[in-house]
Every structure is written in structure tokens, then in C-alpha cells.
């Protein structure tokens, strides 16, 4: 009976770990493609394991799309000059995003130009390109 309980627990831990490995992949992103858009910040979510910026931007047809883009975790972002107060709702920003492949308004934030003209980079070395 103890063997069965131990086996069940081990399988449960293994099954639960599979999504964690997949979570950090880039398969959903259209790597190498970058979309630059001007938008209005609606929310800045500063938390582990990722920070998220939400903003509204017009698409090529003039329709407003509500984008949600991810960055790294707060300690990484602090090392790159970002803070919990980097954005507030209503800020006008220019975002460079690596979108997801399925066309939804979701992606990975590569860089953002703040209302004061300062540029924040989401990757090391200020290079918004893939793999950095």
C-alpha cells in the first residue's frame, strides 16, 4: 500500500512538472517577427513569475485591440531599469512586441518607449532581438 501511495505521489509530481517545462518555451511566439505600435496603457502587472503590460492599440483597420504582453520577472526587470511604477493607466507608449503565432493580441514585450521618450528594453544589453 505504501508503494502505491509513493508511486501515485511521484506520478502526480511528474505530471504537474510538464507544464512548467513547456511554459518557458517560445513555441507560441512568432520569433523574429516584431510589431511596433502606439498604445494607451490600461494595466501594469508587476509580479512573479512574469510582469505583464496591458494596453489598447489600433490595428491596421482602425479597430482597437486590447494587447497583453509579458516580460520577465521583477528582479530581472529591475536590473534593466524597470520599476513597479514604470507605467500608469493612460500613459501613451510605443511598444515593440514579438506576437504569438495565432494572431491574437498577445505577445512578448521587447522594448517600450515611455511618454518622456525614454526607452526600456526587456532583454539584456538593450537589444530587442530574439534570443537576448
Phi and psi in radians as a Rosetta constraint file:
Dihedral C 1 N 2 CA 2 C 2 CIRCULARHARMONIC -1.088 0.35
Dihedral N 2 CA 2 C 2 N 3 CIRCULARHARMONIC -0.649 0.35
Dihedral C 2 N 3 CA 3 C 3 CIRCULARHARMONIC -1.060 0.35
Dihedral N 3 CA 3 C 3 N 4 CIRCULARHARMONIC -0.766 0.35
Dihedral C 3 N 4 CA 4 C 4 CIRCULARHARMONIC -1.124 0.35
Dihedral N 4 CA 4 C 4 N 5 CIRCULARHARMONIC -0.725 0.35
Dihedral C 4 N 5 CA 5 C 5 CIRCULARHARMONIC -1.124 0.35
Dihedral N 5 CA 5 C 5 N 6 CIRCULARHARMONIC -0.789 0.35
Dihedral C 5 N 6 CA 6 C 6 CIRCULARHARMONIC -1.076 0.35
Dihedral N 6 CA 6 C 6 N 7 CIRCULARHARMONIC -0.749 0.35
Dihedral C 6 N 7 CA 7 C 7 CIRCULARHARMONIC -1.111 0.35
Dihedral N 7 CA 7 C 7 N 8 CIRCULARHARMONIC -0.750 0.35
Dihedral C 7 N 8 CA 8 C 8 CIRCULARHARMONIC -1.078 0.35
Dihedral N 8 CA 8 C 8 N 9 CIRCULARHARMONIC -0.764 0.35
Dihedral C 8 N 9 CA 9 C 9 CIRCULARHARMONIC -1.127 0.35
Dihedral N 9 CA 9 C 9 N 10 CIRCULARHARMONIC -0.753 0.35
Dihedral C 9 N 10 CA 10 C 10 CIRCULARHARMONIC -1.093 0.35
Dihedral N 10 CA 10 C 10 N 11 CIRCULARHARMONIC -0.772 0.35
Dihedral C 10 N 11 CA 11 C 11 CIRCULARHARMONIC -1.123 0.35
Dihedral N 11 CA 11 C 11 N 12 CIRCULARHARMONIC -0.662 0.35
Dihedral C 11 N 12 CA 12 C 12 CIRCULARHARMONIC -1.116 0.35
Dihedral N 12 CA 12 C 12 N 13 CIRCULARHARMONIC -0.731 0.35
Dihedral C 12 N 13 CA 13 C 13 CIRCULARHARMONIC -1.152 0.35
Dihedral N 13 CA 13 C 13 N 14 CIRCULARHARMONIC -0.725 0.35
Dihedral C 13 N 14 CA 14 C 14 CIRCULARHARMONIC -1.109 0.35
Dihedral N 14 CA 14 C 14 N 15 CIRCULARHARMONIC -0.799 0.35
Dihedral C 14 N 15 CA 15 C 15 CIRCULARHARMONIC -1.107 0.35
Dihedral N 15 CA 15 C 15 N 16 CIRCULARHARMONIC -0.656 0.35
Dihedral C 15 N 16 CA 16 C 16 CIRCULARHARMONIC -1.255 0.35
Dihedral N 16 CA 16 C 16 N 17 CIRCULARHARMONIC -0.381 0.35
Dihedral C 16 N 17 CA 17 C 17 CIRCULARHARMONIC -1.448 0.35
Dihedral N 17 CA 17 C 17 N 18 CIRCULARHARMONIC -0.381 0.35
Dihedral C 17 N 18 CA 18 C 18 CIRCULARHARMONIC -1.024 0.35
Dihedral N 18 CA 18 C 18 N 19 CIRCULARHARMONIC -0.794 0.35
Dihedral C 18 N 19 CA 19 C 19 CIRCULARHARMONIC -1.104 0.35
Dihedral N 19 CA 19 C 19 N 20 CIRCULARHARMONIC -0.499 0.35
Dihedral C 19 N 20 CA 20 C 20 CIRCULARHARMONIC -1.149 0.35
Dihedral N 20 CA 20 C 20 N 21 CIRCULARHARMONIC -0.720 0.35
Dihedral C 20 N 21 CA 21 C 21 CIRCULARHARMONIC -1.143 0.35
Dihedral N 21 CA 21 C 21 N 22 CIRCULARHARMONIC -0.728 0.35
Dihedral C 21 N 22 CA 22 C 22 CIRCULARHARMONIC -1.200 0.35
Dihedral N 22 CA 22 C 22 N 23 CIRCULARHARMONIC -0.529 0.35
Dihedral C 22 N 23 CA 23 C 23 CIRCULARHARMONIC -0.993 0.35
Dihedral N 23 CA 23 C 23 N 24 CIRCULARHARMONIC -0.637 0.35
Dihedral C 23 N 24 CA 24 C 24 CIRCULARHARMONIC -1.605 0.35
Dihedral N 24 CA 24 C 24 N 25 CIRCULARHARMONIC 0.183 0.35
Dihedral C 24 N 25 CA 25 C 25 CIRCULARHARMONIC -1.413 0.35
Dihedral N 25 CA 25 C 25 N 26 CIRCULARHARMONIC 3.005 0.35
Dihedral C 25 N 26 CA 26 C 26 CIRCULARHARMONIC -1.993 0.35
Dihedral N 26 CA 26 C 26 N 27 CIRCULARHARMONIC 0.222 0.35
Dihedral C 26 N 27 CA 27 C 27 CIRCULARHARMONIC -1.036 0.35
Dihedral N 27 CA 27 C 27 N 28 CIRCULARHARMONIC -0.581 0.35
Dihedral C 27 N 28 CA 28 C 28 CIRCULARHARMONIC -1.346 0.35
Dihedral N 28 CA 28 C 28 N 29 CIRCULARHARMONIC -0.359 0.35
Dihedral C 28 N 29 CA 29 C 29 CIRCULARHARMONIC -1.557 0.35
Dihedral N 29 CA 29 C 29 N 30 CIRCULARHARMONIC 2.554 0.35
Dihedral C 29 N 30 CA 30 C 30 CIRCULARHARMONIC -1.482 0.35
Dihedral N 30 CA 30 C 30 N 31 CIRCULARHARMONIC 1.318 0.35
Dihedral C 30 N 31 CA 31 C 31 CIRCULARHARMONIC -1.045 0.35
Dihedral N 31 CA 31 C 31 N 32 CIRCULARHARMONIC 2.387 0.35
Dihedral C 31 N 32 CA 32 C 32 CIRCULARHARMONIC 1.645 0.35
Dihedral N 32 CA 32 C 32 N 33 CIRCULARHARMONIC -0.393 0.35
Dihedral C 32 N 33 CA 33 C 33 CIRCULARHARMONIC -1.575 0.35
Dihedral N 33 CA 33 C 33 N 34 CIRCULARHARMONIC 2.336 0.35
Dihedral C 33 N 34 CA 34 C 34 CIRCULARHARMONIC -2.227 0.35
Dihedral N 34 CA 34 C 34 N 35 CIRCULARHARMONIC 2.350 0.35
Dihedral C 34 N 35 CA 35 C 35 CIRCULARHARMONIC -2.039 0.35
Dihedral N 35 CA 35 C 35 N 36 CIRCULARHARMONIC 2.231 0.35
Dihedral C 35 N 36 CA 36 C 36 CIRCULARHARMONIC -1.904 0.35
Dihedral N 36 CA 36 C 36 N 37 CIRCULARHARMONIC 2.240 0.35
Dihedral C 36 N 37 CA 37 C 37 CIRCULARHARMONIC -2.571 0.35
Dihedral N 37 CA 37 C 37 N 38 CIRCULARHARMONIC 2.612 0.35
Dihedral C 37 N 38 CA 38 C 38 CIRCULARHARMONIC -1.625 0.35
Dihedral N 38 CA 38 C 38 N 39 CIRCULARHARMONIC 2.422 0.35
Dihedral C 38 N 39 CA 39 C 39 CIRCULARHARMONIC -2.679 0.35
Dihedral N 39 CA 39 C 39 N 40 CIRCULARHARMONIC 3.030 0.35
Dihedral C 39 N 40 CA 40 C 40 CIRCULARHARMONIC -1.974 0.35
Dihedral N 40 CA 40 C 40 N 41 CIRCULARHARMONIC 2.130 0.35
Dihedral C 40 N 41 CA 41 C 41 CIRCULARHARMONIC -1.107 0.35
Dihedral N 41 CA 41 C 41 N 42 CIRCULARHARMONIC 2.335 0.35
Dihedral C 41 N 42 CA 42 C 42 CIRCULARHARMONIC -1.925 0.35
Dihedral N 42 CA 42 C 42 N 43 CIRCULARHARMONIC -0.504 0.35
Dihedral C 42 N 43 CA 43 C 43 CIRCULARHARMONIC -2.833 0.35
Dihedral N 43 CA 43 C 43 N 44 CIRCULARHARMONIC 2.512 0.35
Dihedral C 43 N 44 CA 44 C 44 CIRCULARHARMONIC -2.164 0.35
Dihedral N 44 CA 44 C 44 N 45 CIRCULARHARMONIC 1.953 0.35
Dihedral C 44 N 45 CA 45 C 45 CIRCULARHARMONIC -1.801 0.35
Dihedral N 45 CA 45 C 45 N 46 CIRCULARHARMONIC 1.937 0.35
Dihedral C 45 N 46 CA 46 C 46 CIRCULARHARMONIC -1.860 0.35
Dihedral N 46 CA 46 C 46 N 47 CIRCULARHARMONIC 1.721 0.35
Dihedral C 46 N 47 CA 47 C 47 CIRCULARHARMONIC -2.867 0.35
Dihedral N 47 CA 47 C 47 N 48 CIRCULARHARMONIC 2.827 0.35
Dihedral C 47 N 48 CA 48 C 48 CIRCULARHARMONIC -1.401 0.35
Dihedral N 48 CA 48 C 48 N 49 CIRCULARHARMONIC 2.607 0.35
Dihedral C 48 N 49 CA 49 C 49 CIRCULARHARMONIC -1.538 0.35
Dihedral N 49 CA 49 C 49 N 50 CIRCULARHARMONIC -0.150 0.35
Dihedral C 49 N 50 CA 50 C 50 CIRCULARHARMONIC -2.467 0.35
Dihedral N 50 CA 50 C 50 N 51 CIRCULARHARMONIC 2.617 0.35
Dihedral C 50 N 51 CA 51 C 51 CIRCULARHARMONIC -1.613 0.35
Dihedral N 51 CA 51 C 51 N 52 CIRCULARHARMONIC 2.626 0.35
Dihedral C 51 N 52 CA 52 C 52 CIRCULARHARMONIC -2.293 0.35
Dihedral N 52 CA 52 C 52 N 53 CIRCULARHARMONIC 2.396 0.35
Dihedral C 52 N 53 CA 53 C 53 CIRCULARHARMONIC -1.956 0.35
Dihedral N 53 CA 53 C 53 N 54 CIRCULARHARMONIC 2.220 0.35
Dihedral C 53 N 54 CA 54 C 54 CIRCULARHARMONIC -1.922 0.35
Dihedral N 54 CA 54 C 54 N 55 CIRCULARHARMONIC 2.368 0.35
Dihedral C 54 N 55 CA 55 C 55 CIRCULARHARMONIC -2.673 0.35
Dihedral N 55 CA 55 C 55 N 56 CIRCULARHARMONIC 2.741 0.35
Dihedral C 55 N 56 CA 56 C 56 CIRCULARHARMONIC -1.811 0.35
Dihedral N 56 CA 56 C 56 N 57 CIRCULARHARMONIC 2.292 0.35
Dihedral C 56 N 57 CA 57 C 57 CIRCULARHARMONIC -2.452 0.35
Dihedral N 57 CA 57 C 57 N 58 CIRCULARHARMONIC 2.591 0.35
Dihedral C 57 N 58 CA 58 C 58 CIRCULARHARMONIC -1.421 0.35
Dihedral N 58 CA 58 C 58 N 59 CIRCULARHARMONIC 2.409 0.35
Dihedral C 58 N 59 CA 59 C 59 CIRCULARHARMONIC -1.478 0.35
Dihedral N 59 CA 59 C 59 N 60 CIRCULARHARMONIC -3.080 0.35
Dihedral C 59 N 60 CA 60 C 60 CIRCULARHARMONIC -1.125 0.35
Dihedral N 60 CA 60 C 60 N 61 CIRCULARHARMONIC -0.303 0.35
Dihedral C 60 N 61 CA 61 C 61 CIRCULARHARMONIC -1.685 0.35
Dihedral N 61 CA 61 C 61 N 62 CIRCULARHARMONIC 0.050 0.35
Dihedral C 61 N 62 CA 62 C 62 CIRCULARHARMONIC 1.518 0.35
Dihedral N 62 CA 62 C 62 N 63 CIRCULARHARMONIC 0.037 0.35
Dihedral C 62 N 63 CA 63 C 63 CIRCULARHARMONIC -1.445 0.35
Dihedral N 63 CA 63 C 63 N 64 CIRCULARHARMONIC 2.508 0.35
Dihedral C 63 N 64 CA 64 C 64 CIRCULARHARMONIC -1.438 0.35
Dihedral N 64 CA 64 C 64 N 65 CIRCULARHARMONIC 2.222 0.35
Dihedral C 64 N 65 CA 65 C 65 CIRCULARHARMONIC -1.951 0.35
Dihedral N 65 CA 65 C 65 N 66 CIRCULARHARMONIC 2.379 0.35
Dihedral C 65 N 66 CA 66 C 66 CIRCULARHARMONIC -1.638 0.35
Dihedral N 66 CA 66 C 66 N 67 CIRCULARHARMONIC 1.843 0.35
Dihedral C 66 N 67 CA 67 C 67 CIRCULARHARMONIC -1.570 0.35
Dihedral N 67 CA 67 C 67 N 68 CIRCULARHARMONIC 2.511 0.35
Dihedral C 67 N 68 CA 68 C 68 CIRCULARHARMONIC -2.275 0.35
Dihedral N 68 CA 68 C 68 N 69 CIRCULARHARMONIC 2.049 0.35
Dihedral C 68 N 69 CA 69 C 69 CIRCULARHARMONIC -2.191 0.35
Dihedral N 69 CA 69 C 69 N 70 CIRCULARHARMONIC 2.566 0.35
Dihedral C 69 N 70 CA 70 C 70 CIRCULARHARMONIC -1.826 0.35
Dihedral N 70 CA 70 C 70 N 71 CIRCULARHARMONIC 2.700 0.35
Dihedral C 70 N 71 CA 71 C 71 CIRCULARHARMONIC -2.197 0.35
Dihedral N 71 CA 71 C 71 N 72 CIRCULARHARMONIC -2.878 0.35
Dihedral C 71 N 72 CA 72 C 72 CIRCULARHARMONIC -1.430 0.35
Dihedral N 72 CA 72 C 72 N 73 CIRCULARHARMONIC -2.856 0.35
Dihedral C 72 N 73 CA 73 C 73 CIRCULARHARMONIC -1.455 0.35
Dihedral N 73 CA 73 C 73 N 74 CIRCULARHARMONIC 2.812 0.35
Dihedral C 73 N 74 CA 74 C 74 CIRCULARHARMONIC -0.925 0.35
Dihedral N 74 CA 74 C 74 N 75 CIRCULARHARMONIC -0.787 0.35
Dihedral C 74 N 75 CA 75 C 75 CIRCULARHARMONIC -1.030 0.35
Dihedral N 75 CA 75 C 75 N 76 CIRCULARHARMONIC -0.714 0.35
Dihedral C 75 N 76 CA 76 C 76 CIRCULARHARMONIC -1.090 0.35
Dihedral N 76 CA 76 C 76 N 77 CIRCULARHARMONIC -0.748 0.35
Dihedral C 76 N 77 CA 77 C 77 CIRCULARHARMONIC -1.200 0.35
Dihedral N 77 CA 77 C 77 N 78 CIRCULARHARMONIC -0.636 0.35
Dihedral C 77 N 78 CA 78 C 78 CIRCULARHARMONIC -1.044 0.35
Dihedral N 78 CA 78 C 78 N 79 CIRCULARHARMONIC -0.739 0.35
Dihedral C 78 N 79 CA 79 C 79 CIRCULARHARMONIC -1.111 0.35
Dihedral N 79 CA 79 C 79 N 80 CIRCULARHARMONIC -0.317 0.35
Dihedral C 79 N 80 CA 80 C 80 CIRCULARHARMONIC -1.805 0.35
Dihedral N 80 CA 80 C 80 N 81 CIRCULARHARMONIC 0.122 0.35
Dihedral C 80 N 81 CA 81 C 81 CIRCULARHARMONIC 1.675 0.35
Dihedral N 81 CA 81 C 81 N 82 CIRCULARHARMONIC 0.099 0.35
Dihedral C 81 N 82 CA 82 C 82 CIRCULARHARMONIC -1.553 0.35
Dihedral N 82 CA 82 C 82 N 83 CIRCULARHARMONIC 2.718 0.35
Dihedral C 82 N 83 CA 83 C 83 CIRCULARHARMONIC -2.417 0.35
Dihedral N 83 CA 83 C 83 N 84 CIRCULARHARMONIC 2.983 0.35
Dihedral C 83 N 84 CA 84 C 84 CIRCULARHARMONIC -1.093 0.35
Dihedral N 84 CA 84 C 84 N 85 CIRCULARHARMONIC -0.413 0.35
Dihedral C 84 N 85 CA 85 C 85 CIRCULARHARMONIC -1.762 0.35
Dihedral N 85 CA 85 C 85 N 86 CIRCULARHARMONIC 0.262 0.35
Dihedral C 85 N 86 CA 86 C 86 CIRCULARHARMONIC -1.060 0.35
Dihedral N 86 CA 86 C 86 N 87 CIRCULARHARMONIC -0.519 0.35
Dihedral C 86 N 87 CA 87 C 87 CIRCULARHARMONIC -2.351 0.35
Dihedral N 87 CA 87 C 87 N 88 CIRCULARHARMONIC 2.654 0.35
Dihedral C 87 N 88 CA 88 C 88 CIRCULARHARMONIC -2.406 0.35
Dihedral N 88 CA 88 C 88 N 89 CIRCULARHARMONIC 2.657 0.35
Dihedral C 88 N 89 CA 89 C 89 CIRCULARHARMONIC -0.933 0.35
Dihedral N 89 CA 89 C 89 N 90 CIRCULARHARMONIC 2.370 0.35
Dihedral C 89 N 90 CA 90 C 90 CIRCULARHARMONIC 1.732 0.35
Dihedral N 90 CA 90 C 90 N 91 CIRCULARHARMONIC -0.294 0.35
Dihedral C 90 N 91 CA 91 C 91 CIRCULARHARMONIC -1.044 0.35
Dihedral N 91 CA 91 C 91 N 92 CIRCULARHARMONIC 2.406 0.35
Dihedral C 91 N 92 CA 92 C 92 CIRCULARHARMONIC -1.635 0.35
Dihedral N 92 CA 92 C 92 N 93 CIRCULARHARMONIC 2.112 0.35
Dihedral C 92 N 93 CA 93 C 93 CIRCULARHARMONIC -2.266 0.35
Dihedral N 93 CA 93 C 93 N 94 CIRCULARHARMONIC 2.814 0.35
Dihedral C 93 N 94 CA 94 C 94 CIRCULARHARMONIC -2.038 0.35
Dihedral N 94 CA 94 C 94 N 95 CIRCULARHARMONIC 2.027 0.35
Dihedral C 94 N 95 CA 95 C 95 CIRCULARHARMONIC -1.912 0.35
Dihedral N 95 CA 95 C 95 N 96 CIRCULARHARMONIC 2.406 0.35
Dihedral C 95 N 96 CA 96 C 96 CIRCULARHARMONIC -1.880 0.35
Dihedral N 96 CA 96 C 96 N 97 CIRCULARHARMONIC 2.114 0.35
Dihedral C 96 N 97 CA 97 C 97 CIRCULARHARMONIC -2.208 0.35
Dihedral N 97 CA 97 C 97 N 98 CIRCULARHARMONIC 2.486 0.35
Dihedral C 97 N 98 CA 98 C 98 CIRCULARHARMONIC -1.668 0.35
Dihedral N 98 CA 98 C 98 N 99 CIRCULARHARMONIC 1.844 0.35
Dihedral C 98 N 99 CA 99 C 99 CIRCULARHARMONIC -1.332 0.35
Dihedral N 99 CA 99 C 99 N 100 CIRCULARHARMONIC 2.895 0.35
Dihedral C 99 N 100 CA 100 C 100 CIRCULARHARMONIC -1.357 0.35
Dihedral N 100 CA 100 C 100 N 101 CIRCULARHARMONIC 2.787 0.35
Dihedral C 100 N 101 CA 101 C 101 CIRCULARHARMONIC -1.211 0.35
Dihedral N 101 CA 101 C 101 N 102 CIRCULARHARMONIC -0.481 0.35
Dihedral C 101 N 102 CA 102 C 102 CIRCULARHARMONIC -1.434 0.35
Dihedral N 102 CA 102 C 102 N 103 CIRCULARHARMONIC 0.057 0.35
Dihedral C 102 N 103 CA 103 C 103 CIRCULARHARMONIC 1.497 0.35
Dihedral N 103 CA 103 C 103 N 104 CIRCULARHARMONIC -0.058 0.35
Dihedral C 103 N 104 CA 104 C 104 CIRCULARHARMONIC -1.217 0.35
Dihedral N 104 CA 104 C 104 N 105 CIRCULARHARMONIC 2.714 0.35
Dihedral C 104 N 105 CA 105 C 105 CIRCULARHARMONIC -1.380 0.35
Dihedral N 105 CA 105 C 105 N 106 CIRCULARHARMONIC 1.087 0.35
Dihedral C 105 N 106 CA 106 C 106 CIRCULARHARMONIC -2.394 0.35
Dihedral N 106 CA 106 C 106 N 107 CIRCULARHARMONIC 2.565 0.35
Dihedral C 106 N 107 CA 107 C 107 CIRCULARHARMONIC -3.108 0.35
Dihedral N 107 CA 107 C 107 N 108 CIRCULARHARMONIC -2.896 0.35
Dihedral C 107 N 108 CA 108 C 108 CIRCULARHARMONIC -1.922 0.35
Dihedral N 108 CA 108 C 108 N 109 CIRCULARHARMONIC 2.203 0.35
Dihedral C 108 N 109 CA 109 C 109 CIRCULARHARMONIC -1.330 0.35
Dihedral N 109 CA 109 C 109 N 110 CIRCULARHARMONIC 2.177 0.35
Dihedral C 109 N 110 CA 110 C 110 CIRCULARHARMONIC -1.691 0.35
Dihedral N 110 CA 110 C 110 N 111 CIRCULARHARMONIC -0.727 0.35
Dihedral C 110 N 111 CA 111 C 111 CIRCULARHARMONIC -2.799 0.35
Dihedral N 111 CA 111 C 111 N 112 CIRCULARHARMONIC 2.814 0.35
Dihedral C 111 N 112 CA 112 C 112 CIRCULARHARMONIC -2.549 0.35
Dihedral N 112 CA 112 C 112 N 113 CIRCULARHARMONIC 2.395 0.35
Dihedral C 112 N 113 CA 113 C 113 CIRCULARHARMONIC -1.736 0.35
Dihedral N 113 CA 113 C 113 N 114 CIRCULARHARMONIC 2.138 0.35
Dihedral C 113 N 114 CA 114 C 114 CIRCULARHARMONIC -1.374 0.35
Dihedral N 114 CA 114 C 114 N 115 CIRCULARHARMONIC 2.927 0.35
Dihedral C 114 N 115 CA 115 C 115 CIRCULARHARMONIC -0.999 0.35
Dihedral N 115 CA 115 C 115 N 116 CIRCULARHARMONIC -0.504 0.35
Dihedral C 115 N 116 CA 116 C 116 CIRCULARHARMONIC -1.491 0.35
Dihedral N 116 CA 116 C 116 N 117 CIRCULARHARMONIC 0.055 0.35
Dihedral C 116 N 117 CA 117 C 117 CIRCULARHARMONIC 1.622 0.35
Dihedral N 117 CA 117 C 117 N 118 CIRCULARHARMONIC -0.144 0.35
Dihedral C 117 N 118 CA 118 C 118 CIRCULARHARMONIC -1.243 0.35
Dihedral N 118 CA 118 C 118 N 119 CIRCULARHARMONIC 2.449 0.35
Dihedral C 118 N 119 CA 119 C 119 CIRCULARHARMONIC -1.844 0.35
Dihedral N 119 CA 119 C 119 N 120 CIRCULARHARMONIC 2.264 0.35
Dihedral C 119 N 120 CA 120 C 120 CIRCULARHARMONIC -1.884 0.35
Dihedral N 120 CA 120 C 120 N 121 CIRCULARHARMONIC 2.343 0.35
Dihedral C 120 N 121 CA 121 C 121 CIRCULARHARMONIC -1.873 0.35
Dihedral N 121 CA 121 C 121 N 122 CIRCULARHARMONIC 2.414 0.35
Dihedral C 121 N 122 CA 122 C 122 CIRCULARHARMONIC -1.551 0.35
Dihedral N 122 CA 122 C 122 N 123 CIRCULARHARMONIC -0.115 0.35
Dihedral C 122 N 123 CA 123 C 123 CIRCULARHARMONIC -2.067 0.35
Dihedral N 123 CA 123 C 123 N 124 CIRCULARHARMONIC 2.844 0.35
Dihedral C 123 N 124 CA 124 C 124 CIRCULARHARMONIC -1.124 0.35
Dihedral N 124 CA 124 C 124 N 125 CIRCULARHARMONIC 2.508 0.35
Dihedral C 124 N 125 CA 125 C 125 CIRCULARHARMONIC 1.346 0.35
Dihedral N 125 CA 125 C 125 N 126 CIRCULARHARMONIC 0.054 0.35
Dihedral C 125 N 126 CA 126 C 126 CIRCULARHARMONIC 1.286 0.35
Dihedral N 126 CA 126 C 126 N 127 CIRCULARHARMONIC 0.225 0.35
Dihedral C 126 N 127 CA 127 C 127 CIRCULARHARMONIC -1.720 0.35
Dihedral N 127 CA 127 C 127 N 128 CIRCULARHARMONIC 1.978 0.35
Dihedral C 127 N 128 CA 128 C 128 CIRCULARHARMONIC -1.341 0.35
Dihedral N 128 CA 128 C 128 N 129 CIRCULARHARMONIC 0.023 0.35
Dihedral C 128 N 129 CA 129 C 129 CIRCULARHARMONIC -1.218 0.35
Dihedral N 129 CA 129 C 129 N 130 CIRCULARHARMONIC 2.823 0.35
Dihedral C 129 N 130 CA 130 C 130 CIRCULARHARMONIC -1.076 0.35
Dihedral N 130 CA 130 C 130 N 131 CIRCULARHARMONIC 2.593 0.35
Dihedral C 130 N 131 CA 131 C 131 CIRCULARHARMONIC 1.448 0.35
Dihedral N 131 CA 131 C 131 N 132 CIRCULARHARMONIC 0.096 0.35
